[in-house]
Amino acid sequence: MTKDWWRGSVTYQVYPRSFQDSNGDGIGDLNGITQRIGHIASLGVDAVWLSPVFTSPMADMGYDVSDYTDIDPLFGDLKDFDRLVAKAHEHGLKVIIDQVLSHSSDQHPFFVESRKGRDNDKSDWYVWADAQPDGSPPNNWASVFGGSAWEWDGHRKQYYLHNFLTSQPDFNFHNKEVQDWLLGTMRFWLERGVDGFRLDTVNFYFHDAKLRKNPARKGEPQVNPYEMQLHKFSKTRPENLDFLARMRKLTDEYSASMVGEVGDSTRAVEIMGEYTSGEDRLHQAYSFEMLGPQFSPKHFRTTVERFFRKAPDGWPCWAFSNHDVIRHLTRWEEHGPDQDSLAKLCAAMLLSFPGSVCIYQGEELGQTETELEFDELTDPPGIRFWPDYKGRDGCRTPMVWDGNGNTSGGFSEAKPWLPVKAPQLARNVAVQEADQDSVLHFYRKMLAFRAEREDLHGRGIANFIKRPDPVLMFQRGGLICLFNLGPDPVETNLPQADSYELVGPSQAATLRKRKVTLGPNGFGFIQV
């Protein structure tokens, strides 16, 4: 394995509950992923990322871990996991697993022990604090999922910190024993053959030891009051960098890679840069900057430029969709004449950005968000903030393999844990395999083009060339990449060069000397 295999890599994210059910219980599992690994490999990606499969009470769908070195029976067992890793490696795919280190489940044995009292072996493994004199929480820190980030424990007569659900208590990273133990759990999986980790909420590990109050964030009231604070003291603390160095040292022993999720709504790109600068931090990082509603040349240009200004030697990982946000074709539907054209434009653009890329299951089908009723929800924040925020279930509905009258689309022989509805059922793998002009086949073509072009997947940055909206244009090496982000035709001029040639996949693009005409959501690649 080459040390830097992760640079320029493309990772395919699998949401295990929703990929393939192999045992007829309506929930996806490891053997189902193994069964479908050929589909993933056929795309031409480099790695597969598995969202959490560890033992968990599933209060937050596996992001509340109760055993860090075992597989939840819903998904199978360790032997099933080993078979999946072996099969992925046979297909040339690296395996990246989701590591939820910032917090555990409240059913983890260590937390059960910690809450028993203040003088046992695990009493300081979680973040405990006394109440204020009036019984209120220690400070104003808010939970991402709503309400205070502090929960009172009547037995210990103290509050514990939870940045997410009350059943997800935060580890105390100021305790070195905690750090050592968590690194040990990572080594367990590295020894088992995994090739890297996706690190959940990587900037949440450390908290301010003085428990100082977060300042207010200027602006209007929000659906979730979490966004009304600047989280200066509850996360992204300077001590994080020392722990990242320890993680980097461990993963480099195995030529493994780490990609960290940076959660911050004000300066995520800058944190991404800080966390990937040099050789002793994360290998790559991603944020939600491209996972929101913004869809304009300025937004994409400034996001990429901000990252490389902060970290010229850093490495980003860009994504348009994942298991936490509305699927991008639904977020951005107003910018395209039709789903397929917009899907192909987005794929071409994402796979041209400097850095690495992550694509989310179903994205290669042009899949859209599922509209769910309240009584179909399972996601805690969606249930809490309905209907102003409908939660994350709409992007987590099952993968659709065929449309042969099966209401699960080939996902399961039983009723799926989330419903498969008609708009999603129509965009299935089987029907797109049979159509050479489908979104699925375009993804394969675009991934192959990226793989063969060093100027697309290599170290080179993007030099942006300003053009009037809605045109996004940048040059990478000898390749000019240009995209029409609007639903109407446009014309634009190329920069001066000795020659011009339209190469690779394109859509509604016509080249005449220096002038390019792009149809609705048109794009092209020009060799100069």
Salt bridges, closest charged atoms under 4 A:
ASP4 OD2 - ARG7 NE 3.52
ASP4 OD2 - ARG459 NH2 3.89
ASP60 OD1 - ARG392 NH2 2.97
ASP80 OD1 - ARG83 NH2 2.17
ASP82 OD1 - ARG192 NE 2.87
GLU90 OE1 - LYS87 NZ 3.53
ASP98 OD1 - ARG198 NH1 2.87
GLU113 OE1 - LYS116 NZ 3.38
ASP130 OD1 - ARG118 NH1 3.50
ASP153 OD1 - ARG115 NH2 2.86
ASP180 OD1 - LYS176 NZ 3.30
ASP180 OD1 - ARG246 NH2 2.74
ASP195 OD2 - HIS89 NE2 2.80
ASP200 OD1 - ARG198 NH1 2.96
ASP208 OD1 - ARG212 NH2 2.99
ASP208 OD1 - ARG237 NH2 3.67
GLU227 OE1 - ARG217 NH1 3.29
ASP252 OD2 - ARG248 NE 3.04
ASP252 OD1 - HIS283 NE2 3.01
GLU253 OE1 - ARG187 NH1 3.24
GLU261 OE1 - ARG198 NH2 3.33
GLU270 OE1 - ARG306 NH2 3.00
GLU279 OE1 - ARG248 NH2 3.34
ASP280 OD1 - ARG281 NE 3.98
GLU289 OE1 - ARG306 NH1 3.64
ASP324 OD2 - HIS323 NE2 3.45
ASP324 OD1 - ARG392 NH1 3.14
ASP324 OD1 - ARG396 NH2 3.14
ASP340 OD1 - ARG427 NH2 2.47
GLU364 OE2 - HIS39 NE2 2.77
GLU371 OE1 - LYS390 NZ 3.60
GLU376 OE1 - LYS421 NZ 2.98
ASP379 OD1 - ARG392 NH2 2.62
GLU433 OE1 - HIS441 NE2 3.96
GLU433 OE2 - ARG444 NH2 2.81
ASP437 OD1 - LYS344 NZ 3.39
GLU454 OE1 - HIS457 NE2 3.27
ASP455 OD2 - ARG453 NH2 2.80
GLU491 OE1 - LYS515 NZ 3.78
